[in-house]
Amino acid sequence: MNFKIANVQFTLSYPLVAGITLILVCDTTGIALCSLLACFCHEMGHISAMKLTSTKITEIHISIFEVGIVDISQKSRGIIAEMTITLSGIFVNFLLSFLSLIVYNKSRVSLFGYFATANLTLGLFNLLPIETLDGGNALKLILQRNFTDRTVYIVTLVVSLLLIIPLGYFSYTSLMHSRYNFTMLFATLYLTGAVIFKMIVP
């Protein structure tokens, strides 16, 4: 699915659109909507940081496994600007989680509690130094200053696998004990799929 907004070409994968539609139709609690809104705010954090660093965005590709933002000045930015853009989404999630928690404590409206939890979870999730996540991108930025592309690729892949394996074990044991906690398992499967996708299409 392709469309253009403000001279920026957007590409959305059909499986992603179908998945989001199914989730919103089936969700009756508002939790899914809060989670999707947290994801949107996360990406807007990246885009806002890019605008603040005078970056011209040309294309945005959104699929199940990643959000790819193409800009023409990526190679010319310094490490500080790159790290700011990379971690800005996490910062926005933590900020919104803090503000939503304050509002929830005052109003006791459950949606604010869900939104606070969704932002906190998404922020912590993206801090993991795993391929495709913001933490993994920050790790790559640091390594690229001192090592070859091949070495960076191998190190980030190894670090990703070393984190995914214990996460997979923890999610499995958590599911066996609770019998209903599928969230961690789905997150681990998502990360595994994302890493495999990156291995196939680097």
Z-matrix of the N, CA and C atoms (Angstrom, degrees):
N
C 1 1.462
C 2 1.526 1 108.93
N 3 1.329 2 116.59 1 118.46
C 4 1.459 3 121.85 2 -176.13
C 5 1.530 4 111.02 3 -119.31
N 6 1.325 5 115.29 4 138.42
C 7 1.463 6 120.67 5 173.90
C 8 1.524 7 108.43 6 -158.19
N 9 1.317 8 115.90 7 164.37
C 10 1.462 9 120.74 8 -176.51
C 11 1.524 10 110.08 9 -125.11
N 12 1.349 11 115.54 10 134.06
C 13 1.460 12 122.62 11 176.66
C 14 1.528 13 107.90 12 -131.56
N 15 1.333 14 117.16 13 123.26
C 16 1.467 15 122.89 14 178.09
C 17 1.530 16 111.51 15 51.71
N 18 1.338 17 116.16 16 46.87
C 19 1.471 18 123.26 17 178.48
C 20 1.524 19 113.90 18 65.46
N 21 1.316 20 117.18 19 16.58
C 22 1.465 21 121.61 20 175.80
C 23 1.522 22 108.23 21 -110.51
N 24 1.343 23 116.48 22 125.67
C 25 1.455 24 121.90 23 -179.34
C 26 1.526 25 110.03 24 -84.37
N 27 1.332 26 117.26 25 119.93
C 28 1.455 27 122.71 26 178.17
C 29 1.524 28 109.74 27 -103.36
N 30 1.336 29 115.57 28 137.57
C 31 1.462 30 121.45 29 175.55
C 32 1.526 31 108.64 30 -130.00
N 33 1.338 32 116.68 31 117.28
C 34 1.456 33 122.74 32 178.72
C 35 1.522 34 109.11 33 -112.46
N 36 1.335 35 115.99 34 133.26
C 37 1.456 36 119.14 35 177.96
C 38 1.526 37 109.90 36 -75.61
N 39 1.316 38 116.87 37 143.00
C 40 1.462 39 121.44 38 -179.33
C 41 1.535 40 112.64 39 -63.96
N 42 1.348 41 119.89 40 -38.09
C 43 1.470 42 118.58 41 175.88
C 44 1.530 43 112.72 42 -60.21
N 45 1.342 44 116.86 43 -35.56
C 46 1.464 45 120.10 44 178.09
C 47 1.521 46 110.96 45 -65.76
N 48 1.333 47 116.56 46 -46.24
C 49 1.467 48 120.99 47 179.95
C 50 1.524 49 110.25 48 -61.87
N 51 1.330 50 116.57 49 -42.92
C 52 1.462 51 120.90 50 179.79
C 53 1.524 52 110.91 51 -64.92
N 54 1.344 53 116.43 52 -40.99
C 55 1.461 54 120.53 53 179.96
C 56 1.515 55 112.47 54 -64.77
N 57 1.337 56 116.29 55 -44.27
C 58 1.469 57 120.53 56 179.37
C 59 1.528 58 110.67 57 -63.29
N 60 1.335 59 116.10 58 -42.44
C 61 1.467 60 120.20 59 179.33
C 62 1.520 61 111.15 60 -61.38
N 63 1.319 62 116.58 61 -43.78
C 64 1.467 63 121.22 62 179.95
C 65 1.520 64 111.36 63 -63.51
N 66 1.334 65 116.19 64 -42.82
C 67 1.466 66 120.76 65 -179.80
C 68 1.525 67 111.22 66 -62.80
N 69 1.328 68 116.45 67 -45.38
C 70 1.460 69 120.29 68 -178.32
C 71 1.530 70 111.68 69 -67.02
N 72 1.326 71 116.81 70 -35.49
C 73 1.462 72 120.41 71 179.51
C 74 1.541 73 110.73 72 -68.68
N 75 1.323 74 115.78 73 -39.41
C 76 1.468 75 120.08 74 -175.88
C 77 1.535 76 112.76 75 -82.07
N 78 1.316 77 117.48 76 -24.72
C 79 1.468 78 120.89 77 -176.12
C 80 1.530 79 111.14 78 -75.65
N 81 1.319 80 116.32 79 126.35
C 82 1.469 81 121.63 80 178.03
C 83 1.522 82 112.38 81 -115.61
N 84 1.332 83 116.68 82 -0.64
C 85 1.468 84 120.35 83 -175.69
C 86 1.522 85 113.14 84 -100.07
N 87 1.330 86 116.61 85 -23.85
C 88 1.456 87 120.43 86 -175.05
C 89 1.515 88 112.46 87 94.55
N 90 1.330 89 117.09 88 -5.38
C 91 1.467 90 120.84 89 -178.99
C 92 1.524 91 111.02 90 -66.09
N 93 1.339 92 116.50 91 -43.69
C 94 1.463 93 120.43 92 -179.81
C 95 1.521 94 110.89 93 -62.93
N 96 1.327 95 116.21 94 -41.56
C 97 1.462 96 120.31 95 179.17
C 98 1.524 97 110.79 96 -62.69
N 99 1.335 98 117.20 97 -42.33
C 100 1.469 99 120.92 98 177.83
C 101 1.522 100 111.06 99 -63.74
N 102 1.322 101 117.22 100 -37.84
C 103 1.462 102 121.28 101 179.55
C 104 1.523 103 110.98 102 -66.96
N 105 1.327 104 116.46 103 -43.65
C 106 1.465 105 120.48 104 178.29
C 107 1.525 106 110.95 105 -65.05
N 108 1.331 107 116.81 106 -38.29
C 109 1.464 108 120.88 107 177.61
C 110 1.520 109 110.85 108 -65.33
N 111 1.337 110 116.76 109 -38.26
C 112 1.465 111 120.98 110 176.79
C 113 1.527 112 110.57 111 -63.01
N 114 1.339 113 116.61 112 -40.05
C 115 1.472 114 120.93 113 176.98
C 116 1.524 115 110.95 114 -63.62
N 117 1.333 116 115.96 115 -42.19
C 118 1.459 117 120.24 116 178.66
C 119 1.529 118 110.91 117 -62.07
N 120 1.326 119 116.87 118 -45.01
C 121 1.471 120 121.07 119 179.22
C 122 1.529 121 110.87 120 -64.07
N 123 1.327 122 116.19 121 -35.19
C 124 1.475 123 120.97 122 177.52
C 125 1.525 124 110.13 123 -60.49
N 126 1.325 125 116.39 124 -48.95
C 127 1.464 126 119.83 125 -178.87
C 128 1.525 127 111.56 126 -68.50
N 129 1.319 128 117.07 127 -34.71
C 130 1.459 129 120.01 128 176.34
C 131 1.522 130 111.12 129 -65.40
N 132 1.324 131 116.76 130 -28.79
C 133 1.462 132 120.37 131 174.49
C 134 1.514 133 111.04 132 -62.77
N 135 1.343 134 116.40 133 -44.06
C 136 1.465 135 120.74 134 177.09
C 137 1.531 136 110.88 135 -62.25
N 138 1.332 137 115.53 136 -47.58
C 139 1.461 138 120.17 137 -177.10
C 140 1.525 139 110.96 138 -63.96
N 141 1.326 140 117.79 139 -40.68
C 142 1.466 141 121.69 140 178.93
C 143 1.520 142 110.74 141 -63.15
N 144 1.334 143 116.37 142 -41.53
C 145 1.467 144 120.15 143 178.65
C 146 1.525 145 110.73 144 -64.96
N 147 1.311 146 116.90 145 -36.45
C 148 1.460 147 120.58 146 178.25
C 149 1.525 148 110.42 147 -66.74
N 150 1.323 149 116.30 148 -39.34
C 151 1.466 150 119.77 149 177.02
C 152 1.521 151 110.91 150 -64.75
N 153 1.342 152 116.79 151 -39.62
C 154 1.466 153 120.74 152 -179.96
C 155 1.528 154 112.17 153 -66.14
N 156 1.327 155 116.54 154 -26.41
C 157 1.472 156 120.73 155 178.35
C 158 1.524 157 111.12 156 -96.31
N 159 1.338 158 116.27 157 19.50
C 160 1.478 159 122.79 158 176.53
C 161 1.521 160 112.36 159 58.12
N 162 1.320 161 115.84 160 40.45
C 163 1.455 162 121.27 161 179.09
C 164 1.527 163 110.23 162 -92.34
N 165 1.308 164 116.75 163 133.42
C 166 1.464 165 121.89 164 176.90
C 167 1.520 166 108.62 165 -94.60
N 168 1.325 167 116.58 166 112.06
C 169 1.457 168 122.37 167 179.92
C 170 1.527 169 108.87 168 -85.65
N 171 1.319 170 116.46 169 129.32
C 172 1.465 171 120.54 170 -179.03
C 173 1.524 172 112.65 171 -107.28
N 174 1.329 173 117.19 172 -38.66
C 175 1.457 174 120.33 173 -177.58
C 176 1.518 175 110.36 174 -143.61
N 177 1.349 176 115.84 175 147.85
C 178 1.460 177 122.34 176 173.64
C 179 1.523 178 108.01 177 -132.61
N 180 1.338 179 116.13 178 117.17
C 181 1.453 180 122.17 179 179.59
C 182 1.528 181 108.45 180 -106.81
N 183 1.326 182 116.65 181 124.38
C 184 1.462 183 121.44 182 -178.05
C 185 1.522 184 108.66 183 -121.47
N 186 1.340 185 115.40 184 119.02
C 187 1.456 186 121.04 185 178.21
C 188 1.525 187 108.87 186 -130.36
N 189 1.318 188 116.25 187 -176.93
C 190 1.458 189 120.31 188 -179.54
C 191 1.523 190 111.10 189 -63.09
N 192 1.334 191 116.90 190 -36.63
C 193 1.449 192 120.48 191 -172.28
C 194 1.520 193 115.36 192 -95.44
N 195 1.345 194 118.71 193 -17.04
C 196 1.455 195 118.06 194 -178.24
C 197 1.518 196 111.63 195 -165.01
N 198 1.341 197 113.70 196 164.02
C 199 1.455 198 122.15 197 171.30
C 200 1.525 199 106.32 198 -117.26
N 201 1.324 200 116.59 199 113.48
C 202 1.457 201 121.11 200 -178.46
C 203 1.519 202 110.72 201 -104.35
N 204 1.328 203 116.02 202 121.63
C 205 1.460 204 121.57 203 179.46
C 206 1.520 205 108.39 204 -110.47
N 207 1.334 206 116.17 205 116.76
C 208 1.458 207 121.55 206 -177.44
C 209 1.521 208 109.33 207 -98.12
N 210 1.344 209 116.38 208 127.38
C 211 1.461 210 120.55 209 176.20
C 212 1.520 211 109.34 210 -136.57
N 213 1.321 212 116.32 211 158.36
C 214 1.462 213 120.93 212 -172.70
C 215 1.525 214 113.40 213 -90.16
N 216 1.325 215 117.94 214 -3.27
C 217 1.473 216 119.79 215 -177.18
C 218 1.519 217 112.78 216 -118.26
N 219 1.340 218 117.21 217 17.31
C 220 1.455 219 120.52 218 -175.86
C 221 1.527 220 112.36 219 -60.80
N 222 1.330 221 116.73 220 -39.68
C 223 1.458 222 120.13 221 -176.04
C 224 1.527 223 113.07 222 -74.78
N 225 1.336 224 117.24 223 -18.71
C 226 1.458 225 119.68 224 -174.50
C 227 1.525 226 114.02 225 -96.50
N 228 1.326 227 117.75 226 -7.00
C 229 1.458 228 120.39 227 -179.28
C 230 1.523 229 111.08 228 -79.30
N 231 1.324 230 116.29 229 153.05
C 232 1.454 231 121.47 230 176.09
C 233 1.513 232 111.30 231 -81.75
N 234 1.334 233 115.59 232 173.01
C 235 1.458 234 121.40 233 -176.18
C 236 1.518 235 111.61 234 -64.17
N 237 1.338 236 117.87 235 -35.44
C 238 1.465 237 120.60 236 -178.58
C 239 1.522 238 110.73 237 -66.25
N 240 1.340 239 115.91 238 -45.54
C 241 1.464 240 120.08 239 178.77
C 242 1.523 241 110.89 240 -63.86
N 243 1.330 242 117.27 241 -41.21
C 244 1.457 243 121.15 242 -179.95
C 245 1.526 244 111.77 243 -64.61
N 246 1.347 245 115.58 244 -43.08
C 247 1.459 246 119.27 245 179.49
C 248 1.522 247 110.71 246 -67.53
N 249 1.321 248 116.95 247 -35.48
C 250 1.468 249 120.80 248 177.81
C 251 1.522 250 110.42 249 -61.76
N 252 1.332 251 115.98 250 -46.05
C 253 1.457 252 120.36 251 179.16
C 254 1.530 253 110.80 252 -65.64
N 255 1.318 254 116.81 253 -41.90
C 256 1.463 255 121.23 254 -177.12
C 257 1.522 256 112.30 255 -64.64
N 258 1.329 257 117.25 256 -41.06
C 259 1.463 258 121.22 257 -174.48
C 260 1.526 259 114.05 258 -96.68
N 261 1.328 260 117.54 259 -1.54
C 262 1.464 261 120.36 260 -176.32
C 263 1.528 262 112.55 261 -65.36
N 264 1.322 263 117.01 262 -34.12
C 265 1.460 264 119.90 263 178.36
C 266 1.516 265 111.68 264 -63.03
N 267 1.335 266 115.96 265 -41.95
C 268 1.465 267 121.07 266 177.89
C 269 1.524 268 110.21 267 -63.72
N 270 1.330 269 116.32 268 -42.70
C 271 1.465 270 120.83 269 178.82
C 272 1.528 271 110.61 270 -59.27
N 273 1.327 272 117.35 271 -44.23
C 274 1.465 273 121.52 272 179.39
C 275 1.522 274 110.60 273 -62.06
N 276 1.342 275 117.22 274 -42.07
C 277 1.460 276 120.16 275 179.03
C 278 1.530 277 112.09 276 -62.68
N 279 1.323 278 116.83 277 -44.10
C 280 1.462 279 120.19 278 179.91
C 281 1.535 280 110.93 279 -65.62
N 282 1.328 281 116.12 280 -39.83
C 283 1.464 282 120.32 281 179.34
C 284 1.527 283 110.72 282 -64.71
N 285 1.330 284 117.07 283 -46.33
C 286 1.453 285 120.81 284 179.46
C 287 1.519 286 112.03 285 -66.12
N 288 1.325 287 116.89 286 -34.60
C 289 1.460 288 120.42 287 177.02
C 290 1.524 289 110.64 288 -63.52
N 291 1.330 290 116.43 289 -44.06
C 292 1.467 291 121.45 290 179.08
C 293 1.530 292 111.03 291 -63.29
N 294 1.332 293 116.68 292 -47.04
C 295 1.466 294 120.60 293 -178.93
C 296 1.531 295 111.43 294 -66.59
N 297 1.332 296 116.85 295 -40.84
C 298 1.463 297 120.55 296 179.60
C 299 1.517 298 111.42 297 -65.53
N 300 1.330 299 116.23 298 -36.11
C 301 1.460 300 120.10 299 178.43
C 302 1.525 301 111.24 300 -64.99
N 303 1.322 302 116.74 301 -39.05
C 304 1.471 303 121.09 302 177.00
C 305 1.526 304 110.11 303 -61.74
N 306 1.345 305 115.21 304 -46.84
C 307 1.470 306 119.68 305 -179.68
C 308 1.529 307 110.56 306 -64.44
N 309 1.324 308 116.96 307 -39.62
C 310 1.464 309 120.79 308 179.40
C 311 1.527 310 111.50 309 -63.27
N 312 1.323 311 116.96 310 -42.46
C 313 1.466 312 120.66 311 179.56
C 314 1.530 313 112.01 312 -64.26
N 315 1.340 314 115.76 313 -27.98
C 316 1.462 315 119.93 314 178.94
C 317 1.531 316 112.15 315 -84.41
N 318 1.325 317 117.07 316 -39.86
C 319 1.462 318 121.07 317 -172.28
C 320 1.525 319 114.43 318 -101.83
N 321 1.343 320 116.63 319 -26.55
C 322 1.456 321 122.84 320 -175.20
C 323 1.536 322 112.52 321 61.24
N 324 1.322 323 116.07 322 27.02
C 325 1.463 324 120.86 323 174.38
C 326 1.533 325 107.92 324 -82.82
N 327 1.320 326 116.87 325 121.30
C 328 1.463 327 121.05 326 -171.27
C 329 1.523 328 113.40 327 -59.91
N 330 1.332 329 118.01 328 -32.47
C 331 1.460 330 120.70 329 -178.26
C 332 1.531 331 111.64 330 -61.23
N 333 1.339 332 117.21 331 -35.85
C 334 1.463 333 119.84 332 177.53
C 335 1.529 334 110.49 333 -67.65
N 336 1.326 335 116.61 334 -35.37
C 337 1.461 336 119.94 335 175.71
C 338 1.509 337 112.05 336 -65.80
N 339 1.346 338 116.29 337 -42.76
C 340 1.461 339 120.61 338 176.99
C 341 1.532 340 110.86 339 -62.17
N 342 1.337 341 115.60 340 -41.93
C 343 1.464 342 120.16 341 -178.25
C 344 1.528 343 110.70 342 -66.75
N 345 1.333 344 117.21 343 -39.24
C 346 1.465 345 121.05 344 177.41
C 347 1.525 346 110.66 345 -63.09
N 348 1.334 347 115.92 346 -44.77
C 349 1.465 348 120.74 347 179.61
C 350 1.520 349 111.53 348 -65.06
N 351 1.336 350 116.67 349 -42.48
C 352 1.467 351 121.25 350 -179.41
C 353 1.524 352 110.86 351 -62.07
N 354 1.329 353 117.23 352 -43.60
C 355 1.460 354 120.37 353 -179.82
C 356 1.518 355 111.92 354 -67.92
N 357 1.329 356 117.21 355 -41.67
C 358 1.462 357 120.27 356 178.82
C 359 1.522 358 110.76 357 -63.30
N 360 1.320 359 116.07 358 -45.83
C 361 1.464 360 120.66 359 -179.77
C 362 1.526 361 111.32 360 -62.69
N 363 1.331 362 116.53 361 -44.80
C 364 1.461 363 120.62 362 -179.93
C 365 1.517 364 111.52 363 -64.58
N 366 1.333 365 117.10 364 -39.88
C 367 1.456 366 120.63 365 178.72
C 368 1.515 367 112.11 366 -63.80
N 369 1.334 368 116.99 367 -46.74
C 370 1.467 369 121.26 368 179.26
C 371 1.528 370 110.67 369 -65.72
N 372 1.324 371 116.30 370 -39.62
C 373 1.467 372 121.66 371 179.12
C 374 1.521 373 110.79 372 -59.81
N 375 1.333 374 116.62 373 -44.07
C 376 1.460 375 120.55 374 -177.47
C 377 1.522 376 113.18 375 -75.65
N 378 1.319 377 117.69 376 -13.92
C 379 1.463 378 120.28 377 175.99
C 380 1.525 379 112.48 378 -73.07
N 381 1.323 380 117.21 379 -19.72
C 382 1.462 381 120.15 380 -179.38
C 383 1.530 382 110.47 381 -60.68
N 384 1.347 383 117.93 382 131.61
C 385 1.474 384 120.60 383 -179.50
C 386 1.523 385 112.17 384 -77.15
N 387 1.323 386 115.46 385 60.02
C 388 1.461 387 122.32 386 -178.50
C 389 1.523 388 109.30 387 -114.98
N 390 1.311 389 116.17 388 143.34
C 391 1.463 390 122.74 389 179.64
C 392 1.517 391 111.43 390 -48.62
N 393 1.331 392 116.93 391 136.58
C 394 1.471 393 128.67 392 -178.94
C 395 1.523 394 113.40 393 82.97
N 396 1.337 395 118.27 394 -21.69
C 397 1.463 396 120.33 395 177.04
C 398 1.527 397 109.95 396 -86.23
N 399 1.326 398 116.92 397 162.86
C 400 1.472 399 120.39 398 -178.60
C 401 1.521 400 111.95 399 -61.92
N 402 1.322 401 116.59 400 -37.44
C 403 1.466 402 119.94 401 177.62
C 404 1.518 403 111.57 402 -62.65
N 405 1.343 404 116.07 403 -38.57
C 406 1.464 405 120.13 404 177.08
C 407 1.517 406 111.56 405 -68.01
N 408 1.336 407 117.18 406 -38.38
C 409 1.464 408 120.52 407 177.41
C 410 1.526 409 111.42 408 -66.50
N 411 1.341 410 116.62 409 -37.70
C 412 1.472 411 120.09 410 177.07
C 413 1.526 412 110.37 411 -64.71
N 414 1.341 413 116.51 412 -40.11
C 415 1.464 414 120.51 413 176.93
C 416 1.520 415 110.97 414 -61.58
N 417 1.338 416 116.89 415 -42.42
C 418 1.461 417 120.88 416 178.49
C 419 1.524 418 111.75 417 -63.24
N 420 1.324 419 117.03 418 -39.56
C 421 1.470 420 120.40 419 178.72
C 422 1.518 421 111.39 420 -60.95
N 423 1.325 422 116.36 421 -40.26
C 424 1.467 423 120.55 422 179.49
C 425 1.523 424 110.64 423 -68.59
N 426 1.333 425 116.53 424 -44.87
C 427 1.468 426 120.68 425 -177.57
C 428 1.522 427 111.89 426 -67.86
N 429 1.330 428 117.53 427 -35.07
C 430 1.463 429 121.25 428 -177.18
C 431 1.525 430 112.50 429 -63.34
N 432 1.320 431 117.67 430 -20.32
C 433 1.469 432 120.72 431 179.30
C 434 1.521 433 111.75 432 -75.81
N 435 1.346 434 116.99 433 -15.97
C 436 1.462 435 119.28 434 -173.49
C 437 1.527 436 114.77 435 -129.72
N 438 1.338 437 117.84 436 -12.90
C 439 1.459 438 119.78 437 -173.85
C 440 1.527 439 111.24 438 -132.14
N 441 1.325 440 115.80 439 165.60
C 442 1.457 441 121.67 440 178.80
C 443 1.532 442 110.22 441 -73.66
N 444 1.325 443 116.45 442 163.19
C 445 1.457 444 121.06 443 -179.91
C 446 1.525 445 111.47 444 -59.89
N 447 1.330 446 116.49 445 -37.83
C 448 1.468 447 120.33 446 179.58
C 449 1.522 448 111.09 447 -63.84
N 450 1.335 449 116.47 448 -44.05
C 451 1.461 450 120.76 449 178.89
C 452 1.522 451 111.33 450 -64.64
N 453 1.329 452 116.30 451 -41.16
C 454 1.470 453 120.92 452 178.36
C 455 1.528 454 109.83 453 -61.83
N 456 1.326 455 116.49 454 -42.86
C 457 1.464 456 121.36 455 179.86
C 458 1.536 457 110.60 456 -60.93
N 459 1.337 458 116.76 457 -45.97
C 460 1.464 459 120.92 458 -177.49
C 461 1.525 460 111.01 459 -67.50
N 462 1.340 461 117.14 460 -44.52
C 463 1.471 462 121.06 461 -178.16
C 464 1.523 463 111.13 462 -63.59
N 465 1.327 464 117.14 463 -46.46
C 466 1.467 465 119.78 464 -179.17
C 467 1.525 466 111.41 465 -65.58
N 468 1.329 467 116.54 466 -35.09
C 469 1.459 468 120.26 467 178.07
C 470 1.528 469 110.81 468 -67.06
N 471 1.339 470 116.26 469 -45.02
C 472 1.471 471 120.83 470 -179.91
C 473 1.529 472 110.66 471 -64.11
N 474 1.333 473 117.15 472 -45.19
C 475 1.461 474 120.83 473 178.74
C 476 1.528 475 110.39 474 -61.02
N 477 1.317 476 116.33 475 -41.19
C 478 1.465 477 120.63 476 179.47
C 479 1.527 478 111.12 477 -61.22
N 480 1.333 479 115.96 478 -46.57
C 481 1.461 480 120.26 479 -179.14
C 482 1.525 481 111.53 480 -67.37
N 483 1.332 482 117.19 481 -37.55
C 484 1.462 483 120.50 482 179.36
C 485 1.524 484 112.05 483 -65.23
N 486 1.329 485 116.98 484 -26.86
C 487 1.459 486 120.72 485 177.34
C 488 1.525 487 111.85 486 -88.08
N 489 1.337 488 117.01 487 -36.11
C 490 1.455 489 120.53 488 -177.39
C 491 1.530 490 111.40 489 -68.57
N 492 1.330 491 117.77 490 -37.69
C 493 1.471 492 120.74 491 -177.69
C 494 1.534 493 111.82 492 -60.82
N 495 1.348 494 119.72 493 -52.46
C 496 1.475 495 118.26 494 177.28
C 497 1.526 496 112.91 495 -66.14
N 498 1.347 497 117.21 496 -32.46
C 499 1.463 498 119.68 497 176.06
C 500 1.528 499 110.50 498 -63.02
N 501 1.328 500 115.81 499 -39.91
C 502 1.459 501 119.93 500 178.04
C 503 1.522 502 111.69 501 -63.62
N 504 1.330 503 116.07 502 -42.57
C 505 1.472 504 120.10 503 178.77
C 506 1.527 505 110.71 504 -64.81
N 507 1.330 506 116.30 505 -44.38
C 508 1.461 507 120.83 506 -179.99
C 509 1.527 508 111.26 507 -63.70
N 510 1.322 509 117.26 508 -41.92
C 511 1.461 510 120.57 509 -179.81
C 512 1.527 511 111.28 510 -66.13
N 513 1.338 512 116.26 511 -36.29
C 514 1.473 513 120.11 512 179.09
C 515 1.527 514 111.08 513 -68.01
N 516 1.343 515 116.18 514 -47.42
C 517 1.462 516 119.31 515 179.83
C 518 1.523 517 111.20 516 -65.46
N 519 1.341 518 116.93 517 -35.66
C 520 1.460 519 120.50 518 177.31
C 521 1.528 520 110.78 519 -64.23
N 522 1.326 521 116.56 520 -40.07
C 523 1.453 522 120.88 521 178.73
C 524 1.527 523 111.04 522 -66.50
N 525 1.333 524 116.72 523 -39.76
C 526 1.456 525 120.33 524 -179.72
C 527 1.525 526 111.82 525 -66.06
N 528 1.340 527 116.89 526 -33.63
C 529 1.458 528 120.42 527 -179.48
C 530 1.533 529 112.03 528 -79.50
N 531 1.341 530 116.52 529 -38.27
C 532 1.464 531 119.47 530 -175.23
C 533 1.530 532 112.49 531 -92.78
N 534 1.331 533 116.62 532 -28.35
C 535 1.458 534 124.09 533 -178.76
C 536 1.533 535 113.91 534 69.83
N 537 1.319 536 118.10 535 -2.98
C 538 1.463 537 118.84 536 -178.99
C 539 1.529 538 113.13 537 -141.15
N 540 1.314 539 118.03 538 -6.38
C 541 1.463 540 120.57 539 -177.12
C 542 1.534 541 109.76 540 -84.97
N 543 1.346 542 115.84 541 87.82
C 544 1.462 543 121.33 542 -178.36
C 545 1.530 544 112.59 543 -91.67
N 546 1.324 545 117.39 544 -8.85
C 547 1.460 546 120.54 545 -172.03
C 548 1.519 547 112.73 546 -59.27
N 549 1.328 548 116.78 547 -50.44
C 550 1.461 549 120.96 548 -178.93
C 551 1.523 550 111.20 549 -63.97
N 552 1.324 551 116.48 550 -38.56
C 553 1.465 552 120.10 551 179.12
C 554 1.522 553 110.72 552 -64.25
N 555 1.326 554 117.33 553 -44.70
C 556 1.466 555 120.55 554 178.52
C 557 1.520 556 110.86 555 -62.83
N 558 1.345 557 117.00 556 -39.71
C 559 1.461 558 121.20 557 179.30
C 560 1.526 559 110.60 558 -63.58
N 561 1.337 560 116.88 559 -41.75
C 562 1.465 561 120.81 560 179.41
C 563 1.521 562 111.07 561 -66.77
N 564 1.328 563 116.65 562 -41.24
C 565 1.465 564 120.03 563 177.26
C 566 1.522 565 111.12 564 -63.54
N 567 1.335 566 115.71 565 -38.05
C 568 1.462 567 120.18 566 177.05
C 569 1.531 568 110.54 567 -61.83
N 570 1.333 569 116.75 568 -47.46
C 571 1.462 570 120.64 569 -179.56
C 572 1.526 571 110.81 570 -63.11
N 573 1.332 572 116.68 571 -40.73
C 574 1.464 573 120.32 572 178.63
C 575 1.527 574 110.38 573 -61.44
N 576 1.333 575 115.89 574 -45.54
C 577 1.462 576 119.97 575 177.93
C 578 1.513 577 112.10 576 -62.63
N 579 1.351 578 116.41 577 -38.83
C 580 1.453 579 120.21 578 -179.58
C 581 1.520 580 111.54 579 -66.38
N 582 1.343 581 116.92 580 -40.61
C 583 1.465 582 120.36 581 179.35
C 584 1.526 583 110.38 582 -67.00
N 585 1.340 584 116.72 583 -43.17
C 586 1.466 585 120.18 584 178.01
C 587 1.523 586 110.41 585 -61.76
N 588 1.339 587 116.46 586 -41.03
C 589 1.462 588 121.36 587 178.09
C 590 1.524 589 110.75 588 -60.12
N 591 1.336 590 116.87 589 -41.71
C 592 1.451 591 120.91 590 178.87
C 593 1.522 592 112.25 591 -68.14
N 594 1.338 593 115.83 592 -32.88
C 595 1.478 594 119.66 593 177.77
C 596 1.525 595 110.00 594 -67.40
N 597 1.332 596 116.83 595 -38.20
C 598 1.462 597 121.25 596 -178.73
C 599 1.539 598 110.73 597 -76.98
N 600 1.362 599 115.09 598 -42.35
C 601 1.450 600 120.53 599 -179.82
C 602 1.526 601 108.27 600 -122.07
N 603 1.350 602 119.52 601 82.04
C 604 1.465 603 122.54 602 -176.54
C 605 1.527 604 111.94 603 -67.04
